[in-house]
């Protein structure tokens, strides 16, 4: 398949499966042994630290590298077409030891369920069953064409009673082969695996040749069958490739149609829309981890689907010029030119690749992603250099960059993105035993720039600036830190005609770390409406606060209550650094407002009463700073749950 050159998608991803790995134990040559210890993070992972297969891929060296980098998660595939060797006959011998080893290493598992057995392939493609595409390591392979098809029996009822109505422990319908496999897997591993990813890249025909509606059915059956075995199982949509549908139909086209299809199922809301997590695969630009994750969140919000997590469970930039055949000496540096004379589109130097992973981690968390995974630990069977390590065991700079990012941002309670004059910076507030604020900075332009970063409210104990290669220097405390940022260099972009000023990866990344005294005191704030406001259609609400603990105000959540209807407190504006907003009321109603501040250390303000009330009438609006309304009894509810705050 070809690539539409003006759209950021790489040829190597169209030609190679993301799940091709060669088993090779690494010699103990890693250079990170003397680096500072990195805390284990539940927020980050690495793809294919291990892998199921025959034999399974289990390596003490690989586990050591992942754990030393701070990774808390491993992601790999349980291939249905390898496990179910004949109808109704399951062989888990290639899976059991990997699950056991991962858990022993303290790694959580994102288990991908993938691959239709040839004997369940749909009729139209069953003849392709013999076209197995094996990688050098036979346990992890590209899918045969039959394995991408809709499994037979998928539209049979999930349960033996002829329904799709879930109950714990309900028997599965043996005619629904996919339901049986999912139920078997979850039943077997529910004590060790809690997160189940349903297929891989269902929006990409290399992995799924059924329709979108077929995938919705696949997901629904998996959700029901998994929860019959383990009510606490978390179900993930297959991590999305994004570009194939976007190239043809527009931004987030697959996700929009996926949501629309779910909305036609009257039972979907009661079943959580059949998923808990939507993961993404971002390779093209480091900023995709921010902007496209945010836009995906908005699509769910607009549809009224709440409480779902966004993960990024594949991301990287390839430091390799083209697929190779020996899987050992993959070229680390870009080669080839486009008609405009620049290097091959989408590829990165080793320094740029290291910059990419730090930026993708920071961008992803700033956009609200729950977890971010790097693809992948070692090159293995991929023709492009995605690995933190080459197949000969030598380490790439991306490994140290990943470790530094985890070291400096793990445990964050707050995060916010800023941009000015070509510089990007994302600040993390990290409380705990070693409290600090880390600001991750880079340049998005081709010329040097300076970034001016306001200091935390508290006087720092020390301030350090760390480069992505680990070089560190101390800085003097200041109210504003001016940081010089080297230019971006990766303009091997996807524009047509080529735009030399469009950089797909920012320049070398730095960490500004303010080591701070502990802050355990919640901030205070107040919202108000100006007396004498006369507009019936809208009016301004303002708020401000202070932080006695010293780190400074991170942001505000502003709430209102319609006292005329007796409603509870509702969020109006959440997690904002702004200090004012325009409220559109219902004429004749009385409203109460309050602001709840949060500081950079994550301490949240709690209050029982409102800050200001306003009655919207035909004449001027009247305010009541006390929050008391004539003869009305007011009930106050906290932001989350039904328990009143302590002391209320």
N, C-alpha and C positions, 0 to 999 in steps of 0.2 A: 504494500500500500504506500501511497505517496503522502507528502505533507503539504498542506496549504502554507506557503512560505510566509505570508503576511499574518499568520496566526501563530501564537507561541505554542507550538507542539513539536516535539523532536522526532526526527526520523528513527532514531534508535528505539523509541518507545513503540513505534508502529511495527518494527521488525522483530523485536525481541520481547519475550515475555518477562514480566517483572518477577517471575518466580523460577528463575533458572539458577541453580546453585551447584557448585562442585564441592564435594567433601574433601577437605584438605586440612590437616592439622598444622597449626602455625608453630614455627620455632619461637622460643622465648626471646625475641629480639626487640620487644617494644621498648621505646625510649622514655616512656612516661613513668617508669617505676619510681623515680625520685621526685615526681611532681606532688604538690600538696594533695591531701586526701579530698575526694569529692563526695559530698553526701549523696546517698541513694535518693532518687527523686521519683515519686509516683507520677509526676507530670510528664516524664520523657521516656522514650523507648528507642529501640533499634530493631530494624527488621532483620530477621534471619540470623540471630545469634546462634540459633540451633535450627533444626528442621527435621520433620518426619520423613521417613523413607526406608529403603531396604538396601543397606543398613541405615539406621538413623544417623543424622549428623549431630554428634555430641562431642565437644572439645573443651577440655579444661582451660586451654589458652584463650579460646573465644569467650568463654564465660568470664574469665579474669579481665579481659579487655572491656567487656560490656559493663561489668560491675565497677571497675575502676573509673569508668567514665561517668558513673552516677546513674546509669539507665535503670529504671524500675520495671520496664516492660520489654517483652520479646514478642514479635509478631511473625507467625509462620502459618503454613497451610496444612489442614487435614484433608487429604484428597479422598473424596467419596469413591472415585473410580479405582483407588488403590485399596481401600479398606473393605468395600463390599466386592469380594472376588467372584462371587456367583450369587444369583438371586437369593437373598435371605441369609447369606453366609458372610460373616464379618471377621476380618483379621486385623486386630489392633496392634500387632507386634511391632510395627514401625512407628507407632504413636506413643504407646505406653512409656517407653524409657525416656522420651523427650519431655513429656509432661512431668515425669518424676524428677528429671534432672533440672528443669527450669524452676520447679517449685523449691527444690533443694538449694538452688542458688538465690532464692528470694525474688525471682522474677515473676511478675504477673504476666498472663498470657492473653494476647489478642489472637484467638484461634479462628482462622478463616476456613469456612466449610465450602468446598468448591469441587466441581467436576462430575458430570453425569457419567455413570458407568455405561459402557457400550451397549450392554443388553437392555438398558432402560432408555437409550437414545430414541428420540422421536423418529417416526418412520421416514420422514423426508431426508434425514441425514444419517440414518443408521448405517448406510453403506460406507460411510467415512470412518467407521470404527477402527479399522486397521491402520489408519494413518497416524500412528503414535509418533510424537515428536519428542524424542528423548534427549536430555542433556547428558554431558559426561557423567554427572552424578545422577544415577537412574531414579533415585527417590524423589527428586525435585525436578519437574520437567514442564515444558510448555504443554498446553492442553491439546490433545487430539481433537479434531473437529467435532467428533461425536460428543465430547465432554462439555462442549459449549452449548449444547442444545437443551430445550425444555424436557425435563424427564417425564417419561410416561407415568400416568396416574396422578400428575400434579393437581388436576382439577377434580379428583376424587375427594370426598369428604375427608377431613383430617382425622376424625375420630371414628371409632368402630360403630358408634351408634348412628352413623350416617349424617352427622352434623359437623359444623365448624364452631361449636359452642364449647368453650374451654372450661374445664374443671381440673383441679389437681389430681394427678394420677390416672386420668381418664385413658382407657386403652386406645392405642393408635390404630387407624384403619390400615391393614396390611396391603391394601390396594394402592395406597398413596406411598410410594417407595421413598420419596424425599422426606416425608413426615417420619417414616420409620427410621431412616438414617439419622436425622437430626435428633430424634428422641433417644436413639441408642447412644449417640455421642454424648449428649448432655447427661443422660442417666449414668453413663460410665465415669464421666470426669467432673461431675457437678461440684465435688469437694475441692477440686484443684483449679478448674477453669470457670470463670464467671462471666466472661465477655466473649460473645460468639458473633463473628462477622459473617454475614450471609452473602457469599460469593465475593468475587473481586471485580471491580470496575464493570458493573452491570450496564453501564452506559457506553461500553466499548465492545464492538463486535468480536474482537480477538478473544474475549472471555465469555460473552453472552450473546447468542444468536437468536434468542427468543425476543418477543416484543416487550415493551415497557410494562404492559399489563400482565404479561407472563411473569415478569420479575416481581411485580407487586403481589401476585399470587404466591410465588416462591417465598417471598418475605413473610407473608401472612401465615402460611403453613408452618414455616420455621418458627415463628413467634409462638404459635399455639402449641406446637409439638414440644418445643423447648420448655415452655412454662408448665406443660403437663408433667415434665420430669423434674423441673427446678423452678419454683415460683420466683426465685430471686435472680434468675438468669437475666443478663443484660444483652439485648439484641441490637446488633449494629447493621445498618444498611451497608452493602458492599462499598468499600472505599471507591470514590468516583474519579474517573479519569478526566472528566469535565469537557475536554476539547472537541471530541468528535461531534457531539450534539451541538455544541456552541458554534463550531465552524459552519454547520448547516442551518441552524434555526435560531441562533442568538444566545445571549448570555444566560447561563443557568437554565437552558431549555429543558434538559432532562429533569432537573429537580422540579421545575414548575409543573411539568406534566405528571411527574411522580406524585406531587402533592394533590394535583387535581384528580388523579385516579383514586387516591386514598379518600378524598372527600365524597366520592360516589358510593362508598361502602358505609351503610348506616351503622355497622357494628365497629367501625374503626375507632371512633372516639373512646368507646368503653374499653377498648383493648390498647389504648395508648398509641393508636395509629400503627401498631405492629412494629415499633422500633423505639429505641432509647437513645441511640447515637447515630449521627451522620459523619463519617470520616471523608477526608479529601486527600487527593494526591496532587501536590503542587511542585512542579519542576521548572516552570518556565521563567518566572521572575521571583525574586525573594519577596516582593511586595504583594504577590498573589495571596500569600498566607494571611495578609491583613485585609485587603479590599474584597477579595472574593469570599473569604470566610464571613466577613460582615454582611455582604449582600445575600449570602445563603441564609444567615440568621434572620434577615429581614423578610425573606420569602416565607419562612415558617411563622414568623410573628404576624405577618399580614394574613396568613391563613388561619390564625387563631390556634396554632399548634405550639404549645409551650412546654417547658420543662425538659427539652431535649439538649443533649450535649453535642458540640462540634469538636471533632478530633481532626488532626492532620496526621495520618498514620503512614504516609510516604512523602518525603520531600528531600531534594538534593539538586545539585547541578553536576552534570557529567564532565569529568576532566579527562576526556578520551576522544580521539578524533573519529573513529569508525569501529564497527564491529570487527573483531579479530577471531581467529579460529583456535589459537592455542590456549586461551584463557589464562595465560601466565604473564606475558610481557605487554599488557595493554598500555598503549601510549598515554602518558599522563597529560600531555599538552595538546591543545587544539591544533588541528592541521586542516589544510584545504582552504579554499577561498570561495566567496560568492562573487557575483559579477562586479561588486563595488570594491573588491579587494580586501574585505575584512575576513577574519577567521570564520570557520564554520559556525553556522548559526546555533545558538543555544549552549555552546560549550564554554568551559571555564578553565582558567589556569588553576594550579593548585592553591594559590593565594586567594583567587576569586571563589573557589569552591569552599574554602574555609570561611570566607566572609559570608557566603550564602547561608551556611547552616546557622550561624549566630543570628543573622538577620531574620531568617525564617522562624527560628524559635521565638525571638523577641516579638516579631510581627504577629505570630500566631497567638501568643498569650495576650498581647494587647487587644486583639480582636475578640477575645473571649474563648478561644479554643481551650478545652480542658486538658488535652494532651497533644504532644508533638513527637513524632517518631522520625528518625533519620533512616533513609534507605541507602545503604545497608551496611552491615559490619565489614564484610569482605567482598571483593569483586566476584568471587565464585564463578558462576557460569555466564555472567553478563559480559557482553562485549565492550561495554562502556565502563569507565572507572568511577563507579559510585561508592566503592568501598572505602571505609576508614583505613582499611589495610589492603594492600595488594595481595595477590595469591602467593607471593613468595614470603609473606609475613612482614614486609616492611610497611612502615606507618606513613600515612599522608598527613599533611597539616590539618585537615578537617577533623582529625581525632582530637588534637589538642584544643582546637577551637570549640568543639562540642563540650569537652571537659570544662573549659573555662566558663562557657555559658552556664552550664549546670552549676558549677561552683559558685558563681556570682549571683544567680537569680533564684536558686532553689529556696523554697519556703516563703516565696513572696505572698504578701497579703493584698497588695495594691499594685496596679500597673496602669500607666497612661502613656499615650503616644503624643509626641510634639514634632513639629516641622517648621523650619524657617530658613530662608535664604539658601536652599539647596541642601541643608543638613537635616537629618532625621535623628531623633533620639527618643528612646523609650525608657521610662524610669520605673523601677520596681522598688517597692517598700518591703523590706525583709525584717520582721521582728525576730524574736527567739533568743537563743543563747548568745549569738554574735550579731546584734542588731546593726543593720546598715541599709543604706539606699544605694542601689546600683543603677546607673544610667548608661545604657548601651547606645553608642553613637556611630554614625557613618555619614559619608558624603554621597549624594546621589548625582553629582555633576562631574564633568570632566576637568574641573579646575579646583584648586585648593579653596576650602572655605573654613570659616571659624563658626563654632556653635557657642552660644552663650546660655549656660545652664544655671538657673537660679538654685542656690543652695537650699538644703533642708533648713527648717526653722531652728533646730537645735544646733549648738556649737559642736562640730565634729571632734571626735577623739583623734582621728587621723583621716587623711584623704589620699587615695592612690589612683593612679592612672595606669591601666594595664592594656598593652597592645595584644592583638589576637595571636601573636607568636609567643606570648607569655612575658615579654619584656615589661618591667614595672618601674614606676618612679613615684616618689612622694610629691604631693602638692601642698602648698600653704593654704590654710583655710581662707575662704573668701565668701562674700555674699553672692557673687556670680562667678562661675568658672568658665573661662574662655578656652575652648578646646580646638586646636588646629586639626583638621581632618584632611587626609590625603585624597586625591581625586579617585573617582571610580574609573575603572579601565575596561569593564566588560560591556562593550556596545555591540556585541555580536547578536543583535536583536532580530526581531521578526517583521520589522516594518518593510513595506514595499511601496515606493522605493526605500532603500536602506537609509536610516536616519542615524548618522554618526553621533548625534547628541542624545540618543535614547539608550540609557544604561540599564541593563536588566538585573544587574547586581550592584549594590552600593560598593563604595571603596572600602579599604581596610577598616575593620571595626575595632573600637576601643571601649573599655569599661571604666567609667568614672565611679569610684566606690567611696562613699562617705560613711565611715564607721562612726556610729552614733551611740549616745547613752540610751538606755532602755526608755521606752515610752509606753506606759500602761494606763494612762489617764485618758478617758474619752473626751473628745472636743465638745464644745457647746455651740449652739447656733440659734437663730431666730428668723422666722419669715414674717413679712409685714406687707400690708397694703396701704398705700398712701391715703390719709384722711382727705375727704373731699373729692375723691375720684367720682366722675359723673357718667362715664361711658357704660351703657347697658350691654353693648356687643362684646367688649373685651376690656381688660384692665391689667395693669402691671403688678406683679408680685415680685418682691425683692427678698433676698436673704443674705446673711453673712454669719461668720462664726470665728471662733478662736480656739487654739489648741494649747491648753495648759501643760500638756506633756512635752511639747516642744518640737515635734517633728513637722508640724504644720498641717493645714487642712488639705486633704486629698480631694474631697468632693462632697456633694450633697445629694440626698434623695429628698424631694419635696412632695408632700402628700396633701390631699384635700379630702374634706367630707362635705357632702350635700346634706346639711342639717334639716332641710325642708322635707326630704324623703327619708331621713333617718339612716342613710347609708353608712357603711363602715369607712375607715380610712382607706384611701386608694392612692397608689403611686401616680403622680402626675409627671414628674421628671425624675429620672433615676441616674445615679452615678455621673453627675455633671460637675464640671469645674466652673460653670457659669454661676452668676449670682442674681439673675433676674429672668423672668419669663412672662409671656402674655397669656392670660387665662381667659377662656371664652365660656361665660356662664349661661345658665338658663335664667331669663328675667324673672324677678320676684322671688328667687330662691336665696337662701342664706348658706354661706360656705364658711368652713373653717380651714385654715392652712397651718402647716407646720413643716419645718425643715429638720432633717436628721443628718448631722455631719459625720464624716469619717475622716480620720487622720491617716498619714502615710504609713503608720505602724499597724493600721487595720482596726484600731479601736473605733467603735461605733457609738454614737450618741443614742440614748434611749430616753424618751419622755412620754408622759401620760397624756397631757393636755395639748391643745392646739396653741399656736402662737398668736394668731390673729383671725378674727371673723369678719365677714363682710356680707351685707344684705344688698342684693341687686334689685333696685326698684325703679320706678319711673322718675324719681328725683335723684338727688345725690346719694351715693352709697355711704352707709355708716360703718365704721370699724369699731371693733371691741377688742382691745389688746388683751383683756383678761380671758377671752374665749367664752364668756358666759352669754347665752342667748335667752331672751325673756322666757322664763318658765319652762325651758326645755331641759330635759335630763340627757346628758351626753355620755355615751359609751365610747371608750377609746380602745382600739385594738392595735396590736403591734404589726410590724411589717410582714411577718411570716407567722403562720400558725394561729391558734385560737387562745393561747395563753397570754394574759396581760403581763406587761413587764413587771419585774420585782418592784414592790413599793407602790404600785398603782392601785 
